[in-house]
């Protein structure tokens, strides 16, 4: 007589969990970045602590994935382009602020 045990966790379960973690992580990261922008633009406050909460976990995640050698060339290209765009936007924002805006 064979009895079938139900499978609690399989590959699909792990994949769905990982996808949900990705959505949650992205939501929190962008919410923090929006809060940083709001505090700077509306309340005229510095929010470097919130910026660190948005950036540091992303860097840690990327470094872990790089050490595990799962990042492909497209990811490195996207990181480079994103870094350049972020630098240009921040330089323009700093120039506008220094000019008296």
Backbone bond lengths (Angstrom), bond angles and torsions (degrees), N, CA, C in turn:
res aa  C-N    CA-C-N  psi(-1)  N-CA   C-N-CA  omega(-1)  CA-C   N-CA-C  phi
1 X - - - 1.420 - - 1.530 108.45 -
2 X 1.312 115.84 128.41 1.460 118.50 178.73 1.523 109.17 -112.96
3 X 1.276 114.38 136.92 1.461 119.31 176.25 1.521 108.09 -112.48
4 X 1.292 115.88 137.35 1.464 121.19 180.00 1.511 109.22 -92.06
5 X 1.298 114.67 124.41 1.457 119.23 174.31 1.522 107.94 -89.30
6 X 1.301 114.78 138.42 1.456 117.34 177.40 1.525 109.05 -75.84
7 X 1.296 114.18 142.94 1.458 120.17 -178.92 1.525 107.89 -90.67
8 X 1.322 115.36 121.02 1.462 119.15 179.21 1.512 112.08 -80.95
9 X 1.295 116.36 -41.76 1.465 120.78 -176.77 1.525 109.36 -130.87
10 X 1.305 114.66 123.13 1.451 119.71 174.23 1.530 108.66 -129.55
11 X 1.322 117.51 -171.87 1.455 120.62 -177.32 1.521 112.08 -62.49
12 X 1.331 116.56 -36.37 1.457 119.95 -179.81 1.520 110.36 -66.04
13 X 1.323 117.19 -41.88 1.462 121.07 178.76 1.522 110.65 -60.40
14 X 1.307 116.46 -45.53 1.466 120.82 179.57 1.528 110.29 -63.95
15 X 1.319 117.78 -41.64 1.465 121.00 179.63 1.526 111.34 -63.72
16 X 1.328 116.84 -42.60 1.464 120.27 179.07 1.526 110.59 -66.51
17 X 1.330 117.29 -41.29 1.468 120.30 177.35 1.525 110.48 -61.15
18 X 1.316 117.31 -45.74 1.457 120.37 -179.77 1.527 111.41 -62.91
19 X 1.324 117.22 -39.47 1.463 120.19 177.22 1.523 110.84 -64.19
20 X 1.321 117.05 -39.64 1.468 119.34 179.41 1.525 110.88 -67.72
21 X 1.320 117.69 -36.56 1.462 120.80 176.57 1.526 110.33 -64.35
22 X 1.326 116.37 -37.98 1.461 120.57 178.97 1.525 110.46 -63.45
23 X 1.333 117.03 -45.30 1.462 120.91 178.81 1.530 110.96 -61.92
24 X 1.317 116.49 -44.00 1.462 120.43 -179.79 1.527 111.08 -65.08
25 X 1.315 117.09 -43.76 1.459 121.75 179.61 1.522 110.36 -61.76
26 X 1.324 117.20 -46.20 1.465 120.41 179.18 1.519 111.67 -63.59
27 X 1.319 117.89 -40.08 1.463 121.24 178.88 1.526 110.78 -61.53
28 X 1.322 116.80 -49.15 1.464 120.53 -179.01 1.528 110.67 -63.90
29 X 1.323 117.39 -41.88 1.461 120.80 -179.77 1.521 111.06 -61.60
30 X 1.329 117.70 -48.43 1.459 119.76 -179.27 1.525 111.96 -70.42
31 X 1.324 118.32 -32.70 1.464 120.43 175.32 1.523 110.23 -63.02
32 X 1.328 117.19 -42.22 1.462 120.39 177.19 1.524 111.25 -63.55
33 X 1.321 117.12 -42.61 1.464 119.83 179.60 1.532 111.46 -65.17
34 X 1.310 117.65 -39.53 1.467 121.22 176.59 1.525 109.91 -64.20
35 X 1.331 117.76 -39.77 1.452 121.45 177.31 1.526 111.18 -63.84
36 X 1.336 117.06 -38.71 1.468 121.14 176.90 1.529 109.94 -61.31
37 X 1.321 116.73 -46.15 1.464 120.98 179.84 1.526 110.17 -63.30
38 X 1.330 117.13 -43.75 1.468 121.26 179.51 1.521 111.09 -61.07
39 X 1.318 116.70 -46.42 1.465 119.70 -179.55 1.516 111.77 -63.71
40 X 1.306 116.87 -37.39 1.452 119.22 179.48 1.514 113.11 -72.96
41 X 1.331 117.20 -43.05 1.460 121.34 -174.39 1.523 112.98 -81.06
42 X 1.319 117.54 -43.48 1.464 121.06 -173.41 1.525 112.00 -93.13
43 X 1.308 116.54 -47.19 1.467 119.97 -173.97 1.526 113.00 -96.19
44 X 1.339 116.48 -4.84 1.464 122.26 179.23 1.531 111.94 54.85
45 X 1.322 115.87 43.87 1.465 122.57 179.24 1.524 109.78 -114.80
46 X 1.308 114.74 151.89 1.459 119.61 171.07 1.523 108.21 -85.94
47 X 1.309 116.41 139.65 1.464 120.28 -178.02 1.521 110.07 -133.27
48 X 1.323 116.45 49.79 1.456 120.71 -178.60 1.516 112.08 -65.87
49 X 1.334 116.87 -30.23 1.461 118.89 177.87 1.520 111.24 -64.58
50 X 1.331 116.40 -40.68 1.470 119.32 177.86 1.527 110.88 -69.90
51 X 1.322 115.90 -36.35 1.467 119.20 177.58 1.525 110.35 -62.17
52 X 1.323 115.99 -40.93 1.466 119.79 177.94 1.528 110.97 -63.94
53 X 1.354 116.68 -38.17 1.466 119.90 178.07 1.523 111.97 -65.77
54 X 1.306 117.53 -25.11 1.464 120.79 178.25 1.522 111.92 -86.20
55 X 1.329 117.35 -34.89 1.460 120.83 -172.10 1.529 113.31 -90.46
56 X 1.321 117.83 -44.86 1.472 121.20 -173.60 1.534 112.80 -59.69
57 X 1.337 119.90 -47.58 1.479 117.80 178.26 1.535 112.89 -62.53
58 X 1.322 116.47 -34.55 1.469 119.15 177.64 1.519 110.98 -64.71
59 X 1.325 116.06 -42.84 1.465 119.54 177.55 1.526 111.42 -64.53
60 X 1.324 116.94 -41.90 1.467 120.53 179.52 1.528 110.63 -61.91
61 X 1.316 116.37 -42.91 1.465 121.33 179.03 1.527 110.79 -62.96
62 X 1.323 116.79 -44.70 1.457 120.98 -179.91 1.521 111.42 -65.73
63 X 1.329 117.34 -41.74 1.466 120.06 178.80 1.526 111.08 -64.30
64 X 1.334 117.22 -39.81 1.466 120.14 177.78 1.529 110.50 -62.33
65 X 1.324 116.16 -44.98 1.457 119.69 179.49 1.521 111.48 -64.79
66 X 1.326 117.35 -36.51 1.465 120.62 177.82 1.526 110.55 -66.30
67 X 1.325 116.71 -40.79 1.473 119.53 178.37 1.523 111.88 -65.14
68 X 1.326 116.54 -29.94 1.459 120.82 178.05 1.530 112.15 -86.02
69 X 1.324 115.72 -0.61 1.464 123.82 176.83 1.534 113.19 57.81
70 X 1.338 115.82 47.26 1.464 118.90 177.79 1.529 112.28 -110.78
71 X 1.325 117.18 -0.26 1.460 120.36 -179.52 1.525 109.78 -90.34
72 X 1.317 115.21 130.04 1.457 120.32 179.68 1.518 111.77 -94.28
73 X 1.326 117.24 178.92 1.465 120.96 -178.55 1.530 113.38 -62.79
74 X 1.324 117.85 -31.40 1.472 120.48 179.03 1.516 111.13 -63.52
75 X 1.336 117.13 -36.52 1.459 120.92 179.68 1.524 110.22 -65.90
76 X 1.324 116.87 -43.57 1.473 120.02 179.87 1.518 110.65 -64.26
77 X 1.328 117.08 -38.49 1.464 120.57 177.82 1.529 110.07 -64.96
78 X 1.321 117.30 -43.27 1.466 120.89 178.89 1.527 111.25 -64.43
79 X 1.332 116.98 -40.27 1.463 120.32 177.23 1.522 111.43 -63.16
80 X 1.317 116.67 -41.26 1.464 120.52 179.01 1.529 110.75 -64.57
81 X 1.309 117.00 -47.91 1.467 120.94 -179.75 1.531 109.89 -62.84
82 X 1.323 117.27 -44.06 1.465 120.54 178.53 1.511 112.56 -61.66
83 X 1.315 116.88 -39.68 1.464 120.91 178.74 1.521 111.24 -65.83
84 X 1.325 117.02 -42.47 1.464 120.57 179.13 1.530 110.56 -64.81
85 X 1.318 117.04 -44.90 1.466 120.45 178.91 1.529 110.51 -62.32
86 X 1.324 117.63 -43.47 1.467 120.82 178.75 1.522 111.11 -62.24
87 X 1.332 117.10 -39.89 1.456 120.57 178.45 1.529 111.05 -64.16
88 X 1.322 117.09 -45.12 1.467 120.98 -179.08 1.530 110.38 -64.19
89 X 1.330 117.08 -45.69 1.468 120.20 -180.00 1.522 110.89 -62.12
90 X 1.331 117.67 -43.49 1.453 119.69 -179.86 1.523 111.58 -68.26
91 X 1.322 118.29 -35.48 1.461 121.06 176.85 1.520 111.03 -65.07
92 X 1.319 117.29 -42.83 1.466 121.15 177.64 1.525 110.31 -64.51
93 X 1.329 117.25 -44.08 1.466 120.64 179.13 1.524 111.05 -62.58
94 X 1.325 117.51 -40.61 1.458 120.56 178.05 1.526 110.87 -66.29
95 X 1.319 117.85 -39.35 1.463 121.15 179.08 1.526 111.06 -65.35
96 X 1.316 116.90 -40.73 1.461 120.96 177.62 1.519 110.80 -64.22
97 X 1.318 116.07 -42.82 1.469 120.21 -179.33 1.535 111.01 -66.45
98 X 1.337 116.62 -39.27 1.462 120.59 -179.86 1.541 111.04 -69.03
99 X 1.338 116.17 -28.80 1.458 120.04 -178.89 1.525 112.51 -76.07
100 X 1.321 116.30 -5.61 1.454 118.94 176.01 1.511 114.32 113.08
101 X 1.322 117.62 10.36 1.469 120.20 -177.46 1.425 111.61 -85.60
